[in-house]
Amino acid sequence: MTAAEITAAEVSTENPTVRVGRPSKRHAKRFALLLGAALGLAALAGCGGAEDREARYVDRGVAFFEAGDPVKAELEFRNALQINPRSLQARHYMARIAEDQGDLRRAFRTYLALSEDHPGHLPTHVKLGQLYALGGELDQAETQAALAVEIDGDHPDVLVLRSTIAFGREQFEESKRLAETALAAEPGSETATLLVAQSLRRLDQSDAAMAVLDRGVAQNTESVPLRLLKINMLLEWDDIERVRAVYDELFAVQPDNYAFRANLAQTYLQRGQSDESAEVMRQAIRDGVGGDQPKIALIDLARFTDGETAALAVLQEFARAEPDNAAFQFKLASMQYQAGERDAAKETLQAMVASAASEADQLQARVSLAQLAIEEDDRETAAALVDETLTVDPTHVDALILRAGLALQGGDADSAISDLRTVLRERPNAAPALRLLAQAQLARGEAEVARDTLRQAVTADPSDIPTRQRLASLLAQAGQVEPALSQLERILELDPAYVQALHLNASLQITRQRWPEAEAAIAQILTLPGRQALGYTLEGSMMMARGRHDDALAAYERALDLAPDAVEPLTGITLVALAKDTPEEAVRYLETVIERNPSNAVAHNLLGEVHIRQQRWPEAEQAFRQAIDLRQDWPAPRMNLGRILMAHGDQPGALQVFEDGVVARPESAELLLAVAEVQERIGDIAAALTAYERLLVLQPNNDVAVNNLAALIADYRYDDPASLERALRLAQRFETSNNAYFLDTLGWLQYRAGNLRQARINLQRAVDLLPTHPQLQFHLGMVLAALGDTEGAHRAFRLAVPEGADYPGIEEARAALAEAGDTPVPAAPGGDG
């Protein structure tokens, strides 16, 4: 975990005005001076006119920004950018505003563009490095830090960035040294103080860390982050009196921040001091802080300590005092629902729809009813309620989020994204919208964009464990192991027993061959009730990775004893036998399992896979058919059986297996892809195109399906202008690909469309990647011939017709070669025909 992330996560609150891990005002002014210096010569060179108007807009924007008015500041910067779209200072401050508003994606994009357009601009490199570090991408942060060091390695902001990176790499002594150097250059720097204190804390020097924080608070009398870190440390010391004293300081610094009072009340409650917790909330009510929130908190507290009846009495007392306050009716409906009284909850909300004092409350009651309908899987009622709400208020945030969720459930990711973007324009940090947006982006195959969205979501809500876990999983899938581990570390700080994080952490440590860390994670899982089977399964995986097959077998067997129907330990035992090159042992074991439980489809499928290893084809086919009979909608045995049939020339049989699978599992992308590929092999091009189109409805960004569909159009439907245009549009995504087949498809489509020069570029790139592939050579030869490069075309054609090659167009290649009186080149070893 990076220091920046710890700073943001450990000492953040729900108050959106609290920003931690950011430069102080003095720091911000230094950035402004640097910006001014960078533009000084340009300003002096201006002779009035546009340059003067731009400068006036920028100056006013900076003044508004420093005065804490980002709306007016942004308007001035936009005016400046209309005059000069490349204005360094206006763009930099626009990124600063986006960052302050929590729109880290927009801030990152702007800083990244600035770093490319204006290399050598120190504030941009520092800011970009901070954002990379916040996301756990320490190598990229290091790159920006190195660029900043070349400009001014002694600048306090550069030192802080380097300290943050060192902290993220768990180099705590180095992090402390760099942060202390920054503090010496800029005494009182809030971020540097936090880094020194955090480093000392990690070095088990808590007293020294507290002393640093005390000095920092004395120098930054209104600092929230420093005080929040003090609270965390005091809680570790169990010093509740000093915790209360620091919270009192926070109440004075930000008297209207309800989150501080809620946190203190929760602290008392966790210690069993419910009276003290209630008094904090009552004082918040007396002070007029938090609106209805402390009243709702007192209702919840009464329910927690004294039961439903007591909570209802507190609620009724508040409702009598404020009969027109809908918050208490919403709370009543929530309590009814939680108690299992769904009909009563609906009646309460329906009454609010009919008679609530304000239209806003009426609409919110409709949305709450829609949410209940969704939880009861009544999508039709939910959709009607949402539509009624949006008819009255087209920008109702909660209704838009619900409609997006309904659209996503119905497979319409584009409509979901449209609604969610509307929400996020109004509320860039709306965590529910960000979570749902990431889900929609994943549905469209946009994994990288989804990861960025999830980063923004966990920044908006650092305590959201499931979302952080999803981010860690996506990072791991993308091969970004260190950032994934950083996210998992934060999860386990929030909840040391969160099993999904422990599971992924152990798996990643095994992959990285970090055995002590893997063993520690597995040991923690083994202490959790009901999780021993998972722990022993992971232990088996670790032993397999270390080549200790007997130990792996023992661990898998212990897991299977605890969970006889579990897939993973049974698979692990099979893999151990295969790793020991004793498939007959695997057969005997699996047959014993099947004898005990004939309906175990997993065992039948594994048995078939072992028989493939033994090249016992009839037995394998029988095992896979038995697995299919037991689990009709499971793609794995169908894929295995289909491959056997295809390998033995029974393509119609394989097609039938795959098509039956699609009937049983219509959403299976792998089965649809298999259907299309078999139809293509047997020459039923129309059916293959239909199957690929059907797959793209399910997965619009499936690159293999896009490539295969576009390639078929390029070979068989290129004379249809509409089909060719669509194929080109789909394949355009391959422009930056390093996949030879994807580049070949794009280049061949460009040839069909008459764009010969671009076709030549992409086909040459494809051939450079796979120089012995005959069909790629044929495609390149055709383009070269059309461009008049006869010699190059002949050279390509000679490589396009080796003995045994067979592909659409090979006869054309042979004819072109014969016409030139040339002969083919023998196939190269390993060439792909």
NUPA-720240 format. One record per residue (C-alpha): x, y, z. Coordinates in pm, whole numbers, padded with zeros to 5 digits, always signed. Example, Ala and Ser with C-alpha at 12.3 -4.5 7.8 and 13.67 -1.06 7.14 Angstrom:
# NUPA-720240
+01230-00450+00780;+01367-00106+00714;
***
This chain:
# NUPA-720240
+00000+00000+00000;+00123+00348-00081;+00151+00620+00179;-00081+00837-00025;-00347+00567-00015;-00300+00512+00358;-00328+00884+00413;-00649+00902+00212;-00796+00586+00361;-00689+00587+00726;-00755+00950+00802;-01046+01028+00570;-01399+01101+00678;-01732+01109+00505;-01710+01486+00480;-01641+01568+00116;-01471+01892+00208;-01192+01709+00390;-00899+01645+00158;-00597+01461+00289;-00261+01383+00138;-00281+01711-00057;-00055+02015-00064;-00104+02291+00190;-00210+02639+00075;+00151+02745+00093;+00238+02445-00119;-00039+02535-00365;+00091+02890-00393;+00436+02758-00473;+00277+02560-00757;+00113+02881-00877;+00448+03061-00870;+00608+02779-01068;+00330+02802-01323;+00376+03175-01346;+00750+03136-01396;+00696+02879-01669;+00478+03123-01857;+00662+03443-01776;+00856+03478-02101;+00549+03400-02309;+00351+03666-02125;+00624+03925-02176;+00640+03839-02544;+00265+03904-02588;+00167+04229-02748;-00192+04257-02631;-00501+04110-02788;-00567+03736-02738;-00268+03683-02510;-00378+03962-02279;-00736+03833-02265;-00611+03481-02192;-00387+03611-01913;-00673+03809-01756;-00900+03504-01757;-00625+03289-01604;-00545+03548-01336;-00910+03575-01237;-00939+03194-01238;-00639+03158-01007;-00784+03421-00773;-01117+03237-00756;-00937+02904-00705;-00729+03039-00417;-01045+03190-00267;-01214+02847-00268;-01464+02913-00547;-01400+02634-00801;-01719+02703-01003;-01620+03058-01093;-01257+02951-01132;-01350+02682-01382;-01558+02930-01584;-01259+03168-01612;-01022+02885-01710;-01269+02765-01975;-01278+03117-02118;-00898+03112-02133;-00902+02776-02309;-01140+02907-02574;-00869+03156-02664;-00578+02912-02631;-00679+02543-02603;-00318+02452-02514;-00289+02698-02224;-00063+02529-01972;-00181+02721-01669;-00554+02694-01746;-00531+02321-01816;-00327+02259-01501;-00581+02437-01283;-00868+02254-01453;-00697+01932-01348;-00656+02070-00995;-01029+02149-00982;-01120+01801-01105;-00892+01651-00840;-01048+01864-00565;-01394+01752-00678;-01290+01388-00660;-01302+01333-01037;-00965+01162-01041;-01012+01012-01385;-01058+01355-01547;-00771+01494-01342;-00546+01207-01445;-00629+01244-01813;-00557+01615-01802;-00228+01576-01615;-00122+01298-01852;-00194+01511-02158;-00007+01804-02000;+00295+01585-01928;+00307+01490-02296;+00242+01842-02428;+00465+02022-02177;+00741+01783-02065;+00952+01938-01794;+00662+02104-01610;+00736+02017-01250;+00387+02053-01094;+00236+01827-01359;+00494+01552-01311;+00447+01570-00934;+00067+01558-00956;+00073+01272-01207;+00314+01082-00985;+00086+01133-00685;-00213+00991-00875;-00013+00691-00993;+00100+00628-00636;-00256+00664-00507;-00359+00386-00746;-00071+00164-00634;+00108+00193-00970;+00446+00264-00818;+00659+00200-01127;+00470+00468-01320;+00491+00698-01018;+00868+00636-01009;+00894+00742-01374;+00725+01074-01300;+00938+01122-00989;+01254+01068-01195;+01141+01334-01442;+01067+01570-01154;+01410+01505-00997;+01577+01610-01322;+01396+01944-01296;+01439+02014-00924;+01529+01718-00706;+01536+01931-00389;+01186+02068-00429;+00973+01968-00126;+00693+01835-00347;+00937+01609-00531;+01076+01482-00202;+00723+01410-00077;+00642+01217-00396;+00960+01009-00359;+00877+00950+00009;+00527+00832-00087;+00672+00585-00338;+00925+00454-00085;+00645+00408+00167;+00448+00211-00090;+00748-00014-00141;+00767-00062+00237;+01103+00119+00247;+01006+00302+00563;+01351+00433+00662;+01395+00587+00317;+01041+00725+00324;+01108+00889+00659;+01441+01036+00541;+01288+01191+00231;+00987+01329+00419;+01211+01476+00689;+01418+01645+00418;+01097+01788+00273;+00995+01912+00618;+01330+02083+00662;+01276+02264+00332;+00912+02344+00407;+00852+02338+00783;+00495+02252+00871;+00418+02068+00547;+00109+01865+00631;+00175+01585+00380;+00541+01551+00477;+00444+01541+00845;+00196+01261+00775;+00460+01062+00588;+00717+01099+00867;+00461+00994+01127;+00334+00699+00921;+00688+00579+00855;+00779+00598+01222;+00459+00411+01303;+00554+00131+01062;+00900+00123+01218;+00737+00058+01559;+00836+00403+01686;+00488+00514+01788;+00600+00761+02054;+00820+00940+01804;+00536+00937+01551;+00300+01096+01804;+00557+01365+01882;+00584+01446+01511;+00205+01474+01489;+00189+01700+01794;+00447+01935+01637;+00258+01923+01309;-00072+02015+01474;+00098+02304+01654;+00219+02433+01316;-00109+02351+01132;-00366+02450+01390;-00662+02366+01165;-00525+02039+01026;-00783+01763+01004;-00563+01480+00862;-00300+01511+01134;-00563+01495+01406;-00735+01195+01247;-00407+01005+01241;-00356+01097+01606;-00699+00949+01681;-00611+00625+01507;-00292+00591+01707;-00462+00682+02036;-00725+00417+01969;-00445+00165+01924;-00318+00277+02266;-00674+00253+02406;-00650+00613+02534;-01017+00710+02498;-00982+01033+02701;-00725+01175+02461;-00931+01049+02168;-01224+01256+02300;-00996+01557+02343;-00877+01541+01982;-01235+01502+01857;-01327+01815+02056;-01051+01996+01865;-01199+01871+01538;-01545+01991+01643;-01393+02338+01691;-01204+02329+01359;-01507+02209+01159;-01815+02266+01377;-02061+02160+01104;-01889+01829+01020;-02130+01565+01142;-01899+01279+01039;-01662+01358+01327;-01942+01331+01580;-02071+01009+01422;-01721+00860+01436;-01683+00947+01803;-02027+00799+01882;-01933+00481+01696;-01605+00463+01890;-01792+00478+02221;-02042+00217+02101;-01765-00024+01998;-01629+00006+02353;-01970-00074+02502;-02023+00285+02619;-02371+00331+02473;-02466+00616+02710;-02166+00820+02600;-02247+00738+02237;-02604+00861+02279;-02487+01181+02448;-02262+01265+02152;-02565+01240+01923;-02785+01445+02157;-02520+01716+02168;-02511+01715+01788;-02888+01772+01788;-02853+02059+02038;-02574+02211+01827;-02780+02177+01509;-02517+01960+01338;-02610+01688+01090;-02978+01764+01038;-03179+01444+01086;-02874+01216+01097;-02813+01225+01475;-03184+01163+01536;-03181+00859+01307;-02862+00746+01483;-03037+00765+01821;-03320+00549+01683;-03067+00291+01564;-02884+00305+01896;-03208+00241+02087;-03279-00055+01860;-02927-00191+01916;-02933-00156+02293;-03299-00200+02387;-03480-00358+02091;-03745-00273+01833;-04005-00141+02076;-03765+00110+02230;-03647+00223+01885;-04005+00274+01770;-04075+00484+02081;-03778+00711+02004;-03888+00742+01642;-04245+00834+01742;-04113+01097+01982;-03918+01265+01700;-04213+01228+01460;-04453+01399+01703;-04214+01691+01735;-04177+01718+01355;-04494+01574+01195;-04400+01696+00845;-04049+01550+00851;-04050+01260+00603;-03715+01129+00731;-03893+00951+01015;-04145+00787+00782;-03860+00662+00564;-03693+00528+00877;-04015+00357+00983;-04043+00184+00643;-03681+00073+00671;-03738-00072+01018;-04051-00253+00898;-03865-00401+00606;-03572-00515+00820;-03819-00681+01059;-03962-00880+00769;-04281-00675+00751;-04259-00604+00378;-04627-00529+00328;-04622-00280+00613;-04313-00113+00466;-04489-00083+00129;-04799+00068+00291;-04586+00327+00470;-04413+00426+00146;-04735+00426-00056;-04887+00661+00199;-04589+00891+00150;-04634+00885-00227;-04992+00996-00175;-04951+01254+00099;-04589+01354+00172;-04554+01728+00224;-04300+01779-00055;-04279+01650-00410;-03919+01546-00346;-04029+01315-00064;-04306+01171-00280;-04056+01092-00554;-03810+00939-00309;-04087+00718-00172;-04154+00593-00527;-03787+00515-00569;-03785+00326-00238;-04084+00123-00356;-03897+00050-00679;-03601-00073-00477;-03827-00308-00283;-03971-00438-00611;-03620-00507-00745;-03532-00702-00431;-03848-00908-00488;-03744-00961-00853;-04048-00767-00977;-03866-00575-01249;-04185-00467-01426;-04320-00285-01120;-03977-00138-01046;-03941-00005-01401;-04286+00155-01389;-04209+00331-01058;-03875+00454-01187;-04032+00584-01507;-04299+00768-01305;-04025+00932-01100;-03816+01035-01399;-04121+01174-01578;-04152+01425-01296;-03777+01475-01239;-03558+01352-01530;-03241+01410-01324;-03345+01222-01009;-03017+01059-00910;-03148+00752-00727;-03403+00681-01000;-03136+00706-01269;-02915+00464-01077;-03202+00217-01044;-03286+00248-01414;-02923+00187-01500;-02924-00125-01284;-03239-00252-01453;-03088-00185-01796;-02774-00369-01702;-02975-00668-01580;-03147-00668-01918;-02815-00670-02103;-02831-00306-02213;-02495-00175-02089;-02503+00128-02320;-02827+00266-02169;-02693+00197-01821;-02375+00389-01894;-02572+00682-02036;-02780+00716-01717;-02479+00674-01491;-02283+00942-01673;-02576+01176-01617;-02555+01098-01245;-02179+01144-01230;-02191+01482-01402;-02390+01602-01101;-02217+01388-00839;-01868+01280-00952;-01812+01091-00625;-02141+00898-00614;-02000+00560-00510;-02311+00354-00605;-02306+00504-00955;-01934+00442-00990;-01971+00078-00883;-02253+00021-01132;-02064+00205-01407;-01766-00026-01361;-02001-00324-01388;-02145-00187-01713;-01798-00119-01852;-01697-00476-01776;-02010-00597-01956;-01881-00410-02262;-01536-00564-02224;-01373-00237-02114;-01167-00381-01830;-00907-00103-01817;-01173+00168-01801;-01359-00032-01535;-01043-00048-01322;-01011+00331-01338;-01375+00367-01237;-01331+00134-00941;-01025+00331-00829;-01243+00640-00825;-01511+00450-00633;-01278+00338-00354;-01136+00688-00333;-01490+00819-00289;-01567+00551-00028;-01243+00411+00117;-01428+00174+00352;-01618-00004+00071;-01456-00347+00100;-01647-00535-00175;-01564-00268-00434;-01198-00264-00332;-01196-00645-00359;-01339-00620-00711;-01068-00373-00803;-00800-00603-00661;-00939-00895-00864;-00938-00693-01187;-00584-00571-01123;-00472-00930-01063;-00641-01046-01383;-00453-00774-01572;-00120-00893-01429;-00085-00587-01204;+00005-00792-00900;+00165-00528-00679;-00126-00281-00711;-00363-00571-00643;-00172-00666-00328;-00180-00302-00219;-00560-00302-00240;-00579-00634-00054;-00357-00498+00222;-00598-00210+00273;-00896-00451+00284;-00729-00663+00548;-00654-00356+00757;-01027-00281+00752;-01132-00644+00809;-00852-00894+00888;-01094-01187+00841;-01229-01089+00499;-01195-01427+00334;-01207-01316-00031;-00910-01088+00027;-00719-01358+00213;-00795-01605-00068;-00675-01375-00347;-00376-01266-00141;-00268-01627-00087;-00317-01708-00457;-00111-01409-00569;+00165-01484-00320;+00178-01842-00453;+00202-01709-00807;+00488-01480-00700;+00652-01768-00510;+00652-01566-00190;+00612-01865+00034;+00620-01700+00382;+00350-01451+00279;+00141-01728+00122;+00175-01944+00433;+00067-01653+00655;-00246-01588+00447;-00335-01960+00443;-00281-01987+00818;-00522-01698+00871;-00787-01868+00654;-00747-02192+00851;-00844-02006+01170;-01177-01891+01023;-01487-02099+01103;-01608-02299+00803;-01310-02202+00585;-01071-02487+00658;-01147-02663+00328;-01046-02350+00139;-00730-02319+00348;-00620-02676+00280;-00699-02637-00091;-00473-02333-00107;-00209-02520+00088;-00228-02795-00175;-00185-02536-00452;+00119-02393-00276;+00276-02735-00231;+00214-02815-00599;+00383-02490-00697;+00682-02586-00481;+00700-02933-00637;+00609-03107-00310;+00354-03345-00458;+00303-03570-00157;+00238-03273+00070;+00001-03131-00192;-00190-03458-00206;-00224-03469+00173;-00358-03110+00179;-00607-03173-00101;-00731-03490+00069;-00789-03301+00395;-00984-03038+00200;-01194-03306+00029;-01269-03473+00362;-01411-03143+00485;-01598-03062+00159;-01669-03385-00032;-01851-03205-00317;-01590-02931-00369;-01443-02904-00719;-01099-02759-00642;-00955-03028-00412;-01076-03305-00643;-00915-03128-00935;-00599-03081-00730;-00573-03451-00649;-00606-03530-01019;-00336-03278-01107;-00102-03430-00848;-00134-03771-01013;-00073-03623-01357;+00224-03423-01229;+00371-03747-01093;+00306-03904-01436;+00075-04163-01282;-00255-04108-01465;-00369-04459-01373;-00371-04350-01007;-00593-04056-01101;-00828-04292-01286;-00854-04525-00988;-00917-04236-00750;-01181-04074-00971;-01356-04407-01031;-01375-04453-00654;-01525-04105-00616;-01780-04181-00888;-01866-04514-00729;-01944-04333-00404;-02132-04053-00582;-02238-04141-00940;-02393-03795-00989;-02061-03612-00942;-02033-03442-01282;-01697-03288-01195;-01545-03629-01133;-01676-03762-01466;-01532-03461-01651;-01195-03496-01477;-01193-03866-01561;-01246-03778-01927;-00956-03535-01917;-00728-03800-01769;-00837-04044-02042;-00738-03781-02302;-00395-03773-02142;-00389-04153-02185;-00523-04122-02544;-00810-04352-02451;-01062-04177-02675;-01374-04396-02634;-01343-04387-02254;-01293-04011-02261;-01599-03962-02481;-01810-04178-02251;-01696-03985-01941;-01773-03649-02099;-02119-03764-02213;-02196-03880-01859;-02087-03540-01723;-02312-03367-01978;-02608-03584-01883;-02559-03485-01520;-02510-03112-01587;-02666-03007-01915;-02573-02638-01877;-02204-02689-01791;-01987-02588-02089;-01665-02769-01984;-01755-03132-02069;-01925-03020-02392;-01613-02832-02499;-01400-03135-02417;-01628-03375-02605;-01655-03144-02904;-01277-03116-02933;-01242-03496-02934;-01504-03532-03207;-01342-03259-03419;-00998-03417-03376;-01140-03742-03514;-01312-03575-03810;-01669-03582-03676;-01746-03215-03729;-02126-03262-03755;-02119-03448-03423;-01912-03174-03263;-02150-02909-03398;-02446-03091-03248;-02275-03109-02908;-02199-02736-02914;-02545-02635-03040;-02715-02844-02772;-02494-02665-02520;-02607-02324-02646;-02969-02432-02601;-02893-02532-02242;-02669-02228-02174;-02763-01946-02416;-02523-01696-02257;-02212-01915-02293;-01962-01724-02505;-01726-02019-02541;-02001-02247-02675;-02122-01983-02922;-01765-01933-03039;-01725-02308-03081;-02048-02328-03287;-01929-02048-03515;-01585-02200-03566;-01726-02544-03659;-01976-02388-03900;-01692-02195-04057;-01489-02515-04097;-01773-02702-04267;-01834-02408-04501;-02164-02280-04366;-02053-01918-04373;-02399-01769-04325;-02456-01973-04009;-02108-01887-03881;-02175-01515-03933;-02504-01549-03744;-02331-01721-03452;-02061-01454-03432;-02327-01181-03443;-02514-01352-03161;-02194-01370-02957;-02127-00999-03011;-02470-00916-02872;-02359-01087-02550;-02002-00958-02556;-01963-00654-02785;-01592-00630-02710;-01497-00994-02760;-01192-00942-02983;-01185-01300-03113;-01548-01280-03223;-01492-00938-03381;-01185-01065-03568;-01349-01382-03693;-01667-01204-03804;-01471-00932-03982;-01239-01187-04147;-01534-01384-04285;-01683-01066-04427;-01347-00977-04582;-01329-01319-04748;-01692-01391-04838;-01911-01077-04804;-01679-00797-04917;-01901-00721-05217;-02175-00601-04977;-02087-00234-04900;-02287-00224-04575;-02126-00543-04440;-01780-00425-04542;-01829-00086-04378;-01947-00246-04054;-01659-00494-04051;-01411-00210-04099;-01571-00017-03814;-01550-00318-03584;-01191-00401-03679;-01067-00046-03636;-00995-00133-03272;-00703-00346-03395;-00511-00044-03524;-00283-00047-03218;-00283-00426-03169;+00027-00644-03167;-00172-00953-03268;-00076-01061-03619;-00416-01212-03696;-00604-00901-03586;-00374-00677-03792;-00415-00907-04091;-00795-00885-04070;-00784-00506-04051;-00538-00479-04340;-00735-00721-04560;-01055-00525-04499;-00873-00203-04590;-00757-00372-04913;-01116-00474-04991;-01227-00113-04929;-00954+00025-05157;-00742+00185-04884;-00423+00028-05018;-00158+00234-04842;-00305+00179-04496;-00363-00187-04583;+00004-00224-04674;+00113-00079-04338;-00103-00312-04131;-00038-00625-04340;+00337-00562-04328;+00311-00536-03950;+00121-00866-03943;+00379-01040-04165;+00664-00904-03953;+00503-01075-03654;+00428-01405-03838;+00658-01416-04144;+00590-01785-04226;+00210-01763-04229;+00096-01831-04591;-00237-01647-04581;-00080-01333-04438;+00178-01342-04717;-00100-01382-04975;-00286-01079-04840;+00032-00870-04844;+00112-00987-05196;-00229-00878-05324;-00183-00531-05178;+00169-00497-05316;+00050-00608-05658;-00230-00350-05651;+00028-00082-05559;+00249-00185-05852;+00525-00341-05642;+00563-00648-05867;+00885-00771-05710;+00749-00747-05356;+00424-00913-05460;+00605-01209-05621;+00819-01251-05313;+00507-01263-05094;+00322-01500-05331;+00614-01744-05330;+00580-01763-04949;+00200-01790-04968;+00170-02133-05136;+00379-02390-04949;+00284-02751-04984;-00024-02837-04777;-00145-02479-04734;-00522-02431-04756;-00708-02106-04699;-00956-01877-04879;-00762-01731-05174;-00488-01990-05213;-00591-02069-05571;-00567-01701-05649;-00218-01696-05501;-00112-01995-05711;-00254-01837-06026;-00069-01510-05961;+00254-01701-05904;+00207-01911-06218;+00134-01600-06424;+00467-01458-06316;+00643-01784-06407;+00760-01825-06050;+00769-02122-05812;+00666-02145-05449;+00910-02145-05163;+00905-02467-04954;+00722-02434-04625;+00946-02323-04341;+00967-02547-04035;+00692-02446-03798;+00508-02243-04062;+00138-02206-04019;-00063-02330-04315;
***
